[in-house]
């Protein structure tokens, strides 16, 4: 089992930046793949970015060039640096982890509680 706690959400104007953090504890074996997802009201949960234990990353087309996923293994922390934010980035952002590859599909076995990001125009 993995425990995940997100932080860093908030309100920002369009064009601004935020950095989300996700503190992880528990089984390291279950954290081979860590990801960020988001869900806006009335919409399905969508994958934003994934990183594997070796540092290889995958991004949704909608955030490529604007968001960067990274991890600090010594601190057991996952990050999402979000630049050039747009109103359509407004959503609850969730951290997820699993030992197997799910890519950007929301099938991970371990989830955090989420942190809200609101971007105003």
WORA-V476953 format. One record per residue. N is the residue number from 1. RES is the residue in three letters. SS is DSSP state (H for helix, E for strand, L for the rest). PHI is phi as a letter, one per 30 degrees, with the letter a starting at -180 (NA if undefined). Layout:
n:N res:RES ss:SS phi:PHI
n:N res:RES ss:SS phi:PHI
This chain:
n:1 res:UNK ss:L phi:NA
n:2 res:UNK ss:E phi:b
n:3 res:UNK ss:E phi:c
n:4 res:UNK ss:E phi:b
n:5 res:UNK ss:E phi:b
n:6 res:UNK ss:E phi:d
n:7 res:UNK ss:E phi:a
n:8 res:UNK ss:L phi:j
n:9 res:UNK ss:L phi:d
n:10 res:UNK ss:E phi:l
n:11 res:UNK ss:E phi:c
n:12 res:UNK ss:E phi:b
n:13 res:UNK ss:E phi:d
n:14 res:UNK ss:L phi:e
n:15 res:UNK ss:L phi:j
n:16 res:UNK ss:L phi:d
n:17 res:UNK ss:L phi:b
n:18 res:UNK ss:E phi:b
n:19 res:UNK ss:E phi:b
n:20 res:UNK ss:E phi:c
n:21 res:UNK ss:E phi:b
n:22 res:UNK ss:E phi:b
n:23 res:UNK ss:E phi:d
n:24 res:UNK ss:E phi:c
n:25 res:UNK ss:E phi:b
n:26 res:UNK ss:E phi:j
n:27 res:UNK ss:L phi:e
n:28 res:UNK ss:L phi:d
n:29 res:UNK ss:H phi:d
n:30 res:UNK ss:H phi:d
n:31 res:UNK ss:H phi:c
n:32 res:UNK ss:L phi:e
n:33 res:UNK ss:E phi:b
n:34 res:UNK ss:E phi:b
n:35 res:UNK ss:E phi:b
n:36 res:UNK ss:E phi:c
n:37 res:UNK ss:E phi:b
n:38 res:UNK ss:E phi:b
n:39 res:UNK ss:E phi:b
n:40 res:UNK ss:L phi:c
n:41 res:UNK ss:L phi:e
n:42 res:UNK ss:L phi:i
n:43 res:UNK ss:L phi:b
n:44 res:UNK ss:L phi:d
n:45 res:UNK ss:L phi:d
n:46 res:UNK ss:E phi:b
n:47 res:UNK ss:E phi:d
n:48 res:UNK ss:E phi:c
n:49 res:UNK ss:E phi:a
n:50 res:UNK ss:E phi:b
n:51 res:UNK ss:E phi:b
n:52 res:UNK ss:E phi:c
n:53 res:UNK ss:L phi:d
n:54 res:UNK ss:L phi:d
n:55 res:UNK ss:L phi:j
n:56 res:UNK ss:L phi:d
n:57 res:UNK ss:E phi:c
n:58 res:UNK ss:E phi:b
n:59 res:UNK ss:E phi:b
n:60 res:UNK ss:L phi:d
n:61 res:UNK ss:L phi:e
n:62 res:UNK ss:L phi:d
n:63 res:UNK ss:L phi:c
n:64 res:UNK ss:L phi:e
n:65 res:UNK ss:L phi:i
n:66 res:UNK ss:L phi:c
n:67 res:UNK ss:E phi:c
n:68 res:UNK ss:E phi:b
n:69 res:UNK ss:E phi:c
n:70 res:UNK ss:E phi:a
n:71 res:UNK ss:E phi:b
n:72 res:UNK ss:E phi:c
n:73 res:UNK ss:L phi:d
n:74 res:UNK ss:L phi:d
n:75 res:UNK ss:L phi:c
n:76 res:UNK ss:L phi:h
n:77 res:UNK ss:E phi:b
n:78 res:UNK ss:E phi:c
n:79 res:UNK ss:E phi:b
n:80 res:UNK ss:E phi:b
n:81 res:UNK ss:E phi:d
n:82 res:UNK ss:E phi:c
n:83 res:UNK ss:L phi:c
n:84 res:UNK ss:L phi:h
n:85 res:UNK ss:L phi:d
n:86 res:UNK ss:L phi:b
n:87 res:UNK ss:H phi:e
n:88 res:UNK ss:H phi:d
n:89 res:UNK ss:H phi:d
n:90 res:UNK ss:L phi:d
n:91 res:UNK ss:E phi:a
n:92 res:UNK ss:E phi:d
n:93 res:UNK ss:E phi:c
n:94 res:UNK ss:E phi:b
n:95 res:UNK ss:E phi:c
n:96 res:UNK ss:E phi:b
n:97 res:UNK ss:E phi:b
n:98 res:UNK ss:E phi:a
n:99 res:UNK ss:L phi:d
n:100 res:UNK ss:L phi:c
n:101 res:UNK ss:L phi:d
n:102 res:UNK ss:L phi:c
n:103 res:UNK ss:L phi:i
n:104 res:UNK ss:L phi:c
n:105 res:UNK ss:L phi:d
n:106 res:UNK ss:L phi:d
n:107 res:UNK ss:L phi:c
n:108 res:UNK ss:L phi:d
n:109 res:UNK ss:L phi:d
n:110 res:UNK ss:E phi:b
n:111 res:UNK ss:E phi:b
n:112 res:UNK ss:L phi:d
n:113 res:UNK ss:L phi:d
n:114 res:UNK ss:L phi:j
n:115 res:UNK ss:E phi:b
n:116 res:UNK ss:E phi:d
n:117 res:UNK ss:E phi:b
n:118 res:UNK ss:E phi:b
n:119 res:UNK ss:E phi:c
n:120 res:UNK ss:E phi:c
n:121 res:UNK ss:L phi:d
